[in-house]
C-alpha cells in the first residue's frame, strides 16, 4: 500500500502527486505515471539562482 493510499482524505478532496526536483531526472522517472506533475526548482526561483 502506497503513502497516498494510506492518507485519510475527506470526501470530495483529490490528491495529486508532484515531484519538485533540482538537476536532471532519469528518463524512467519522467516516463513513470506516478507523478501528476514534475517541477524543476529552477523554474520556480529563477535560472540565475539555482
MDAnalysis code that builds the backbone (N, CA, C; Angstrom):
import MDAnalysis as mda
import numpy as np

u = mda.Universe.empty(150, n_residues=50, atom_resindex=np.repeat(np.arange(50), 3), trajectory=True)
u.add_TopologyAttr("name", ["N", "CA", "C"] * 50)
u.add_TopologyAttr("resid", np.arange(1, 51))
u.add_TopologyAttr("resname", ["UNK", "UNK", "UNK", "UNK", "UNK", "UNK", "UNK", "UNK", "UNK", "UNK", "UNK", "UNK", "UNK", "UNK", "UNK", "UNK", "UNK", "UNK", "UNK", "UNK", "UNK", "UNK", "UNK", "UNK", "UNK", "UNK", "UNK", "UNK", "UNK", "UNK", "UNK", "UNK", "UNK", "UNK", "UNK", "UNK", "UNK", "UNK", "UNK", "UNK", "UNK", "UNK", "UNK", "UNK", "UNK", "UNK", "UNK", "UNK", "UNK", "UNK"])
u.atoms.positions = np.array([
    [0.853, -1.180, 0.000],
    [0.000, 0.000, 0.000],
    [0.896, 1.240, 0.000],
    [0.641, 2.165, -0.917],
    [1.446, 3.367, -1.034],
    [1.071, 4.434, -0.022],
    [1.914, 5.435, 0.080],
    [1.693, 6.526, 1.036],
    [0.404, 7.288, 0.757],
    [0.130, 7.542, -0.509],
    [-1.079, 8.291, -0.865],
    [-2.323, 7.493, -0.478],
    [-2.287, 6.196, -0.680],
    [-3.439, 5.345, -0.357],
    [-3.696, 5.297, 1.143],
    [-2.667, 5.521, 1.950],
    [-2.822, 5.474, 3.414],
    [-3.340, 6.776, 4.015],
    [-3.376, 7.846, 3.233],
    [-3.859, 9.127, 3.739],
    [-5.355, 9.068, 4.044],
    [-5.723, 9.772, 5.081],
    [-7.143, 9.920, 5.400],
    [-7.625, 11.190, 4.703],
    [-8.354, 11.013, 3.617],
    [-8.750, 12.142, 2.774],
    [-10.255, 12.372, 2.907],
    [-10.656, 13.611, 3.223],
    [-12.091, 13.906, 3.304],
    [-12.783, 13.701, 1.953],
    [-14.020, 13.421, 1.997],
    [-14.818, 13.237, 0.795],
    [-14.817, 14.509, -0.052],
    [-14.694, 14.355, -1.351],
    [-14.708, 15.494, -2.255],
    [-13.341, 16.129, -2.475],
    [-12.308, 15.606, -1.832],
    [-10.949, 16.135, -1.981],
    [-10.125, 15.143, -2.795],
    [-9.362, 15.645, -3.753],
    [-8.499, 14.770, -4.542],
    [-7.037, 14.981, -4.149],
    [-6.234, 14.006, -4.432],
    [-4.797, 14.073, -4.148],
    [-4.060, 14.011, -5.468],
    [-3.136, 14.943, -5.658],
    [-2.291, 14.970, -6.848],
    [-0.848, 14.872, -6.390],
    [-0.078, 14.018, -7.022],
    [1.325, 13.845, -6.656],
    [2.200, 14.722, -7.539],
    [3.210, 15.332, -6.930],
    [4.147, 16.171, -7.668],
    [5.556, 15.914, -7.155],
    [6.502, 16.016, -8.043],
    [7.911, 15.892, -7.686],
    [8.580, 17.211, -8.013],
    [9.126, 17.860, -6.985],
    [9.902, 19.078, -7.177],
    [11.355, 18.648, -7.116],
    [12.107, 18.921, -8.178],
    [13.471, 18.410, -8.269],
    [14.427, 19.501, -8.711],
    [15.712, 19.223, -8.534],
    [16.782, 20.114, -8.974],
    [17.758, 19.266, -9.773],
    [18.114, 19.727, -10.937],
    [19.060, 18.989, -11.761],
    [18.355, 18.162, -12.821],
    [18.926, 16.992, -13.083],
    [18.397, 16.117, -14.130],
    [17.587, 14.984, -13.536],
    [16.607, 14.545, -14.288],
    [15.826, 13.378, -13.911],
    [16.180, 12.224, -14.831],
    [16.161, 11.034, -14.287],
    [16.338, 9.856, -15.123],
    [15.111, 9.704, -16.022],
    [15.293, 9.206, -17.215],
    [14.143, 9.014, -18.122],
    [13.053, 8.123, -17.510],
    [13.438, 7.172, -16.682],
    [12.447, 6.287, -16.054],
    [11.511, 7.071, -15.140],
    [12.024, 8.116, -14.482],
    [11.189, 8.943, -13.608],
    [10.214, 9.754, -14.443],
    [10.694, 10.297, -15.554],
    [9.816, 11.067, -16.439],
    [8.730, 10.192, -17.052],
    [9.068, 8.960, -17.368],
    [8.117, 8.052, -18.003],
    [7.149, 7.432, -17.002],
    [7.492, 7.455, -15.720],
    [6.657, 6.865, -14.687],
    [5.355, 7.661, -14.566],
    [4.252, 6.984, -14.505],
    [2.946, 7.647, -14.428],
    [2.531, 7.974, -12.994],
    [3.426, 7.786, -12.015],
    [3.061, 8.021, -10.625],
    [2.838, 9.499, -10.333],
    [3.704, 10.360, -10.850],
    [3.613, 11.790, -10.555],
    [2.703, 12.499, -11.546],
    [1.811, 13.333, -11.018],
    [0.944, 14.151, -11.861],
    [1.689, 15.355, -12.418],
    [2.718, 15.811, -11.705],
    [3.483, 16.974, -12.149],
    [4.950, 16.807, -11.778],
    [5.827, 17.239, -12.678],
    [7.269, 17.291, -12.434],
    [7.668, 18.754, -12.530],
    [8.223, 19.310, -11.451],
    [8.538, 20.733, -11.408],
    [10.029, 20.910, -11.122],
    [10.730, 21.530, -12.058],
    [12.140, 21.847, -11.866],
    [12.218, 23.083, -10.974],
    [12.942, 22.979, -9.870],
    [13.008, 24.079, -8.888],
    [13.553, 25.357, -9.521],
    [14.413, 25.244, -10.527],
    [14.952, 26.452, -11.160],
    [13.857, 27.252, -11.862],
    [12.789, 26.592, -12.275],
    [11.686, 27.330, -12.890],
    [10.878, 28.094, -11.844],
    [11.005, 27.708, -10.585],
    [10.294, 28.401, -9.515],
    [11.059, 29.600, -8.961],
    [12.406, 29.449, -8.869],
    [13.189, 30.516, -8.233],
    [14.025, 31.323, -9.221],
    [13.994, 30.984, -10.490],
    [14.729, 31.743, -11.496],
    [15.999, 31.014, -11.896],
    [16.360, 31.145, -13.138],
    [17.511, 30.427, -13.680],
    [18.840, 30.850, -13.065],
    [18.988, 32.096, -12.669],
    [20.257, 32.567, -12.141],
    [20.531, 32.189, -10.696],
    [19.533, 31.733, -9.976],
    [19.712, 31.452, -8.548],
    [19.931, 29.982, -8.229],
    [19.512, 29.109, -9.074],
    [19.620, 27.671, -8.781],
    [20.910, 27.104, -9.302],
])
